[in-house]
Protein backbone atom coordinates (compact mmCIF):
# COMPACT_ATOMS: atom_id res chain seq x y z
CA UNK A 1 0.00 0.00 0.00
CA UNK A 2 1.33 3.41 -0.99
CA UNK A 3 0.43 6.62 0.80
CA UNK A 4 1.36 10.11 -0.38
CA UNK A 5 1.33 13.09 1.97
CA UNK A 6 1.73 16.61 0.59
CA UNK A 7 2.88 19.59 2.63
CA UNK A 8 4.15 23.12 2.14
CA UNK A 9 1.08 24.88 0.83
CA UNK A 10 -0.18 28.17 2.16
CA UNK A 11 -0.88 31.81 1.42
CA UNK A 12 1.76 33.80 -0.43
CA UNK A 13 1.84 37.20 -2.11
CA UNK A 14 2.25 37.52 -5.88
CA UNK A 15 5.91 37.18 -6.79
CA UNK A 16 6.62 35.02 -3.77
CA UNK A 17 7.83 31.45 -3.48
CA UNK A 18 6.72 28.19 -1.93
CA UNK A 19 8.16 24.69 -1.88
CA UNK A 20 5.78 21.76 -1.84
CA UNK A 21 6.83 18.34 -0.63
CA UNK A 22 5.22 14.96 -1.15
CA UNK A 23 6.43 12.10 1.03
CA UNK A 24 5.67 8.54 -0.02
CA UNK A 25 5.41 5.38 2.00
CA UNK A 26 6.08 1.94 0.57
CA UNK A 27 8.99 0.44 -1.32
CA UNK A 28 8.16 1.38 -4.91
CA UNK A 29 9.13 5.05 -4.94
CA UNK A 30 12.35 4.98 -6.94
CA UNK A 31 10.94 2.82 -9.75
CA UNK A 32 7.89 5.01 -10.33
CA UNK A 33 7.31 8.35 -11.98
CA UNK A 34 6.08 11.30 -9.94
CA UNK A 35 3.98 14.28 -10.83
CA UNK A 36 2.38 17.42 -9.47
CA UNK A 37 -1.08 18.40 -10.60
CA UNK A 38 -3.40 21.21 -9.59
CA UNK A 39 -7.08 21.97 -9.60
CA UNK A 40 -8.51 25.45 -9.32
CA UNK A 41 -12.15 26.07 -8.34
CA UNK A 42 -14.46 25.30 -11.25
CA UNK A 43 -11.66 23.90 -13.38
CA UNK A 44 -10.41 20.46 -14.25
CA UNK A 45 -7.28 19.01 -12.68
CA UNK A 46 -4.24 19.80 -14.81
CA UNK A 47 -0.66 18.64 -15.05
CA UNK A 48 1.93 20.99 -13.55
CA UNK A 49 5.15 18.97 -13.75
CA UNK A 50 6.35 15.38 -13.91
CA UNK A 51 9.64 13.68 -13.20
CA UNK A 52 10.42 10.18 -14.41
CA UNK A 53 12.08 7.45 -12.40
CA UNK A 54 15.24 8.40 -14.27
CA UNK A 55 14.96 12.10 -13.47
CA UNK A 56 13.62 13.42 -16.77
CA UNK A 57 11.31 16.38 -16.22
CA UNK A 58 8.45 17.97 -18.11
CA UNK A 59 6.42 21.08 -17.31
CA UNK A 60 3.20 22.76 -18.28
CA UNK A 61 3.87 25.82 -20.42
CA UNK A 62 2.25 28.03 -17.80
CA UNK A 63 4.91 27.20 -15.19
CA UNK A 64 8.06 26.76 -17.29
CA UNK A 65 10.90 28.86 -15.95
CA UNK A 66 9.12 29.44 -12.62
CA UNK A 67 8.59 25.95 -11.14
CA UNK A 68 11.10 23.16 -10.61
CA UNK A 69 10.27 19.54 -9.82
CA UNK A 70 12.84 17.31 -8.15
CA UNK A 71 12.98 14.04 -6.28
CA UNK A 72 15.02 12.50 -3.50
CA UNK A 73 14.73 8.73 -3.76
CA UNK A 74 16.51 8.14 -0.45
CA UNK A 75 13.85 10.24 1.31
CA UNK A 76 11.03 8.98 -0.93
CA UNK A 77 10.04 12.58 -1.50
CA UNK A 78 9.23 14.71 -4.51
CA UNK A 79 9.41 18.49 -4.39
CA UNK A 80 7.93 21.37 -6.33
CA UNK A 81 9.79 24.65 -5.98
CA UNK A 82 7.47 27.43 -7.07
CA UNK A 83 8.90 30.90 -7.72
CA UNK A 84 7.39 34.09 -9.11
CA UNK A 85 3.95 32.93 -8.08
CA UNK A 86 0.92 34.48 -9.74
CA UNK A 87 -2.72 34.68 -8.60
CA UNK A 88 -3.59 32.21 -11.37
CA UNK A 89 -1.40 29.62 -9.64
CA UNK A 90 -4.00 29.45 -6.86
CA UNK A 91 -5.26 25.87 -6.64
CA UNK A 92 -5.16 22.65 -4.67
CA UNK A 93 -1.93 20.88 -5.59
CA UNK A 94 -1.80 17.09 -5.70
CA UNK A 95 1.09 14.71 -6.11
CA UNK A 96 0.79 11.50 -8.05
CA UNK A 97 2.97 8.40 -8.08
CA UNK A 98 2.48 6.30 -11.17
CA UNK A 99 3.75 3.62 -13.51
CA UNK A 100 1.99 1.78 -16.34
CA UNK A 101 -1.29 0.42 -15.06
CA UNK A 102 -1.25 1.88 -11.57
CA UNK A 103 -1.28 5.17 -9.76
CA UNK A 104 -1.67 6.74 -6.34
CA UNK A 105 -2.70 10.28 -5.37
CA UNK A 106 -2.13 12.43 -2.34
CA UNK A 107 -4.85 14.33 -0.53
CA UNK A 108 -3.78 17.73 -1.85
CA UNK A 109 -2.44 20.94 -0.37
CA UNK A 110 -3.92 24.40 -0.90
CA UNK A 111 -1.82 27.13 -2.49
CA UNK A 112 -3.28 30.62 -2.49
CA UNK A 113 -1.53 33.52 -4.20
CA UNK A 114 -3.06 36.80 -3.16
CA UNK A 115 -2.11 40.23 -1.89
C-alpha positions in Angstrom: 0.0 0.0 0.0 1.3 3.4 -1.0 0.4 6.6 0.8 1.4 10.1 -0.4 1.3 13.1 2.0 1.7 16.6 0.6 2.9 19.6 2.6 4.2 23.1 2.1 1.1 24.9 0.8 -0.2 28.2 2.2 -0.9 31.8 1.4 1.8 33.8 -0.4 1.8 37.2 -2.1 2.3 37.5 -5.9 5.9 37.2 -6.8 6.6 35.0 -3.8 7.8 31.4 -3.5 6.7 28.2 -1.9 8.2 24.7 -1.9 5.8 21.8 -1.8 6.8 18.3 -0.6 5.2 15.0 -1.2 6.4 12.1 1.0 5.7 8.5 0.0 5.4 5.4 2.0 6.1 1.9 0.6 9.0 0.4 -1.3 8.2 1.4 -4.9 9.1 5.1 -4.9 12.3 5.0 -6.9 10.9 2.8 -9.7 7.9 5.0 -10.3 7.3 8.4 -12.0 6.1 11.3 -9.9 4.0 14.3 -10.8 2.4 17.4 -9.5 -1.1 18.4 -10.6 -3.4 21.2 -9.6 -7.1 22.0 -9.6 -8.5 25.4 -9.3 -12.1 26.1 -8.3 -14.5 25.3 -11.2 -11.7 23.9 -13.4 -10.4 20.5 -14.2 -7.3 19.0 -12.7 -4.2 19.8 -14.8 -0.7 18.6 -15.0 1.9 21.0 -13.5 5.1 19.0 -13.8 6.3 15.4 -13.9 9.6 13.7 -13.2 10.4 10.2 -14.4 12.1 7.4 -12.4 15.2 8.4 -14.3 15.0 12.1 -13.5 13.6 13.4 -16.8 11.3 16.4 -16.2 8.4 18.0 -18.1 6.4 21.1 -17.3 3.2 22.8 -18.3 3.9 25.8 -20.4 2.3 28.0 -17.8 4.9 27.2 -15.2 8.1 26.8 -17.3 10.9 28.9 -16.0 9.1 29.4 -12.6 8.6 25.9 -11.1 11.1 23.2 -10.6 10.3 19.5 -9.8 12.8 17.3 -8.1 13.0 14.0 -6.3 15.0 12.5 -3.5 14.7 8.7 -3.8 16.5 8.1 -0.5 13.9 10.2 1.3 11.0 9.0 -0.9 10.0 12.6 -1.5 9.2 14.7 -4.5 9.4 18.5 -4.4 7.9 21.4 -6.3 9.8 24.6 -6.0 7.5 27.4 -7.1 8.9 30.9 -7.7 7.4 34.1 -9.1 4.0 32.9 -8.1 0.9 34.5 -9.7 -2.7 34.7 -8.6 -3.6 32.2 -11.4 -1.4 29.6 -9.6 -4.0 29.4 -6.9 -5.3 25.9 -6.6 -5.2 22.7 -4.7 -1.9 20.9 -5.6 -1.8 17.1 -5.7 1.1 14.7 -6.1 0.8 11.5 -8.0 3.0 8.4 -8.1 2.5 6.3 -11.2 3.7 3.6 -13.5 2.0 1.8 -16.3 -1.3 0.4 -15.1 -1.3 1.9 -11.6 -1.3 5.2 -9.8 -1.7 6.7 -6.3 -2.7 10.3 -5.4 -2.1 12.4 -2.3 -4.8 14.3 -0.5 -3.8 17.7 -1.8 -2.4 20.9 -0.4 -3.9 24.4 -0.9 -1.8 27.1 -2.5 -3.3 30.6 -2.5 -1.5 33.5 -4.2 -3.1 36.8 -3.2 -2.1 40.2 -1.9 
